[in-house]
Amino acid sequence: MKRMLLLVLIIVLSFSSLAACSNSASETSAKKESTNAASPETSTKKPVEIQFLHIHGGSQGEAVKRLVEEFNKKQDAVHVTPVYVEGSYEGILEKLQALAATKQLPEVTQAGFSYTNYMVANMPLVPVQKFIDEEKMDLSDFFPKMLELGKGMDGKIYGLPYAVSTPVVYYNKQMFKEAGLDPENPPKTFDELREAAKKLTKGDRMGVYFNYGITGNWMFQAMTETLGGHMVANDQKSVAFDQEPGIKALQYWVDLVNTDKTMPLIDDKQATQSFTSGKLGIYVNTTASLRGLQKDSKFDIGTAAFPVDGVHPRMVPAGGNNVFVIKSTPEKEKAAWEFIKFATSPEGTAITAEGMGYMASRKSAVERDDLLGKYLKQENPAAYTTYRQVDDMVQWNNFPGKGGTRIFKIVQDNIQAALTKQKTAEQAVKDAAAEANQLIK
């Protein structure tokens, strides 16, 4: 009997063991199938490594970092490494020139809108038009004037707008109240702004500062073209800022500094510090400064559109930059395009706009409450002012010719000479034009 029971037990254990083996084999097989379904290529293949050259340091650099992290996190086919370059748009051009000489160019780079033509003519770009056409990409969500900023002379789109700005008027509402000015009705014309600056100037407080030193003669162009002039002649063979509007533009600043004594002779860093410490009433500067000014100021900041002369329409050059794909390998070029698509998507451009203070390049990003809509209209309406002048946006001037990149400093040196009374305003713009024309020829 005992032998019979032992035999039954052995048979039961054998079947159990076989069943266990069978289950284990099934699980292994299921795991294997599951692994196969997830595509072993995607799970084991290393991401394509690319670099993104940019100019944003400090808190703006944190926004770049967040953008890149969001992109790297949402997929595993491409890994982007951001690389910061000092020296603004001139600095990044010098860096690109040096990297080109050693054949170590990055796969993606920024470049200021004022250097789009230079990039097209001198850098090995892959026009993003190629990818747009291949994917039949719908571009209707971009602000049309911003999309124009990435086009070359042949009408082809070489880069997409990444961070965009316009010059706006920042003002200290508390100082306006104390000076008897209406903080809800800021100056709209150059004359009104000049009169407001006189009232704001008292003791150690100054009335106004135009950030005339900003890269690419950006503020000088805004003044000149809003007064009815042009930076370059229509035939692109000479500059045009030495005509009456350009002289009037510089004379306006000379009068603020030397006649009214309402504008200090300082640089933009000193002006920023002066404004945030309550010693400067009005600061005319880029959209991109808003977040920093609000963070460092203890008073309420108002914003207003760039002033006009009451005769000519407002013309505000689109500041900021495009992002470009640089030639490398097909695999890396495709990876660069995927990153650019994300950076300029509604979600990506909202990260840049909110994190840096720049403008979003997509209409939907401005309208959607889950992106910037609620922030711009309810939480921080001062940031919406720049969008009110989006239809007044014009191309940031590109000086023609290989020597065009050197003209910025020539103009800056002559502006400084006029402000310090070494030259008259007229002599300064004439001298700058004569020297600039030699580089254009």
Disulfide bonds with the S-S distance in Angstrom:
none
